[in-house]
Amino acid sequence: MQHYNYIFTGGGLAALLTLYHFLEDPFFKDSSILILDQEIKNSNDRTWCFWDSSSLFDKQSEKIWLKAWFKDNTHTQQMLLHPYRYKKLRSSTFYQFIYNLAKQHPNVHFAHQKVIDVTELGTHCTVKTNIQLYTCNRVFNSIYNPDWVASQTKFPLVQQHFIGWVVQTKEAVFTENCPTFMDFSIKQKGNTRFMYVLPNTKNEALIEYTLFSKDLLPKEEYEQAITHYLNDLGVQHFEILEKEQGNIPMTCYPFWKHNTANIIHIGSAGGWTKASTGYTFKNAYKKAKKLSTFSKSNSDFRQFHTKNKFWFYDLLLIDILHQNNKVGNQIFSALFHDGKVALIFKFLDEETSLWEDLQVINKCPKGIFIKALWNRIFKSF
């Protein structure tokens, strides 16, 4: 039976970002680390985008934009993002970057096995796969358990689900230096629906049809929506170069309550996704960095999580989207209508002061949020 200091069950974004911080810190150079995942991650299975004012992953980013479009039924706004920049990172590039970095560290090992069970035994943990049994000091689990959310009603779940195509068009219809952050001009059909466009050139872009809603759609409906959107742009002939799809859980469910002294749930399994937007990469990066620091000095993972005011703000928005899904368009349009995005990005990064929070809140439709607050009071949070 092999023993490791740390085992990651699941080798997705959260695990690799946490591993990245471990590899950057000499403290962990003598710690044995195992990453278990049944998949070999060597394809571009998703695209991550994030805003940032530093040089974080600049070298790995395929595109970096200084401005972006926001659109709805009443106006089109080109937003200047300064001091932020919007970065596009292909998952295949990120995976290869982390794998190449890990190869320089003989204490890091990967195994392509399916995790079946993880058990806390007080002094150590066991991890059972379809092939063998491991022991370790600590486990970082990123395998999402949907039953935790489904078995309760206090904290609703909204899905962020999408299908995206990278298309090559004969017509030059895309603005290469300006992505479309959200386009709400499409039919909402009682939901919160928007198009997301990341142009590589005037003739090539990733287009995602995205919804914030309770239920998923038939695959054909996403694909028909993308085709109609391209037709409305004036595109008659196009080739699909790549496809991707995803479903991100948006919820304020307290995943951290399932942590034990030696097992911590990370990524979507630990509530690391920004609940109000579904944005994952930047939030996971910050959580992973915090977890790396925490792991050096604290022996009990139950003490890792801290609840803050932003958790409550997210909770109200999820309540709204769950009860009255069609108003998402109205809320996001109010936030981005004036094109001044620096404060909004800072707020979504959970870095604003209370005074700045009030400025953001003042942009939002008041009646919708007052009603949500009143209803939430009776649920005792």
Secondary structure as the mmCIF struct_conf table of DSSP 4:
data_model
#
loop_
_struct_conf.conf_type_id
_struct_conf.id
_struct_conf.beg_label_comp_id
_struct_conf.beg_label_asym_id
_struct_conf.beg_label_seq_id
_struct_conf.end_label_comp_id
_struct_conf.end_label_asym_id
_struct_conf.end_label_seq_id
STRN STRN1 GLN A 2 THR A 9
BEND BEND1 GLY A 10 GLY A 10
BEND BEND2 GLY A 12 GLY A 12
HELX_RH_AL_P HELX_RH_AL_P1 LEU A 13 LEU A 23
TURN_TY1_P TURN_TY1_P1 GLU A 24 GLU A 24
HELX_RH_3T_P HELX_RH_3T_P1 PRO A 26 PHE A 28
TURN_TY1_P TURN_TY1_P2 LYS A 29 ASP A 30
BEND BEND3 SER A 31 SER A 31
STRN STRN2 ILE A 33 LEU A 36
BEND BEND4 GLN A 38 GLU A 39
BEND BEND5 SER A 43 SER A 43
STRN STRN3 THR A 47 ASP A 52
BEND BEND6 SER A 53 SER A 54
TURN_TY1_P TURN_TY1_P3 LEU A 56 GLN A 60
BEND BEND7 GLU A 62 GLU A 62
STRN STRN4 LYS A 63 TRP A 65
BEND BEND8 LEU A 66 LEU A 66
STRN STRN5 LYS A 67 LYS A 71
BEND BEND9 ASN A 73 THR A 74
STRN STRN6 THR A 76 LEU A 80
TURN_TY1_P TURN_TY1_P4 HIS A 82 PRO A 83
STRN STRN7 ARG A 85 ARG A 90
HELX_RH_AL_P HELX_RH_AL_P2 SER A 91 ALA A 102
TURN_TY1_P TURN_TY1_P5 LYS A 103 GLN A 104
TURN_TY1_P TURN_TY1_P6 PRO A 106 ASN A 107
STRN STRN8 VAL A 108 ALA A 111
STRN STRN9 VAL A 115 GLU A 120
BEND BEND10 GLY A 122 THR A 123
STRN STRN10 CYS A 125 THR A 129
BEND BEND11 ASN A 130 ILE A 131
STRN STRN11 LEU A 133 ASN A 141
HELX_RH_AL_P HELX_RH_AL_P3 PRO A 146 ALA A 150
TURN_TY1_P TURN_TY1_P7 SER A 151 SER A 151
BEND BEND12 THR A 153 PHE A 155
STRN STRN12 LEU A 157 THR A 169
BEND BEND13 LYS A 170 GLU A 171
TURN_TY1_P TURN_TY1_P8 GLU A 176 ASN A 177
STRN STRN13 THR A 180 ASP A 183
TURN_TY1_P TURN_TY1_P9 PHE A 184 SER A 185
BEND BEND14 ILE A 186 ILE A 186
TURN_TY1_P TURN_TY1_P10 LYS A 189 GLY A 190
BEND BEND15 ASN A 191 ASN A 191
STRN STRN14 THR A 192 THR A 201
TURN_TY1_P TURN_TY1_P11 LYS A 202 ASN A 203
STRN STRN15 GLU A 204 SER A 213
BEND BEND16 LYS A 214 ASP A 215
HELX_RH_AL_P HELX_RH_AL_P4 LYS A 219 ASP A 232
TURN_TY1_P TURN_TY1_P12 LEU A 233 GLY A 234
STRN STRN16 PHE A 238 THR A 251
HELX_RH_3T_P HELX_RH_3T_P2 PHE A 255 HIS A 258
BEND BEND17 ALA A 261 ASN A 262
STRN STRN17 ILE A 263 HIS A 265
HELX_RH_3T_P HELX_RH_3T_P3 GLY A 267 GLY A 270
TURN_TY1_P TURN_TY1_P13 GLY A 271 GLY A 271
BEND BEND18 THR A 273 THR A 273
TURN_TY1_P TURN_TY1_P14 ALA A 275 THR A 277
HELX_RH_AL_P HELX_RH_AL_P5 PHE A 281 SER A 297
BEND BEND19 SER A 299 SER A 299
HELX_RH_3T_P HELX_RH_3T_P4 PHE A 301 GLN A 303
BEND BEND20 PHE A 304 PHE A 304
HELX_RH_AL_P HELX_RH_AL_P6 LYS A 309 GLN A 323
HELX_RH_3T_P HELX_RH_3T_P5 ASN A 325 VAL A 327
HELX_RH_AL_P HELX_RH_AL_P7 GLY A 328 PHE A 336
TURN_TY1_P TURN_TY1_P15 HIS A 337 ASP A 338
BEND BEND21 GLY A 339 GLY A 339
STRN STRN18 LYS A 340 LYS A 340
HELX_RH_AL_P HELX_RH_AL_P8 ALA A 342 LEU A 348
TURN_TY1_P TURN_TY1_P16 ASP A 349 GLU A 350
HELX_RH_AL_P HELX_RH_AL_P9 LEU A 354 LYS A 363
BEND BEND22 CYS A 364 CYS A 364
HELX_RH_AL_P HELX_RH_AL_P10 LYS A 366 ILE A 377
TURN_TY1_P TURN_TY1_P17 PHE A 378 SER A 380
#
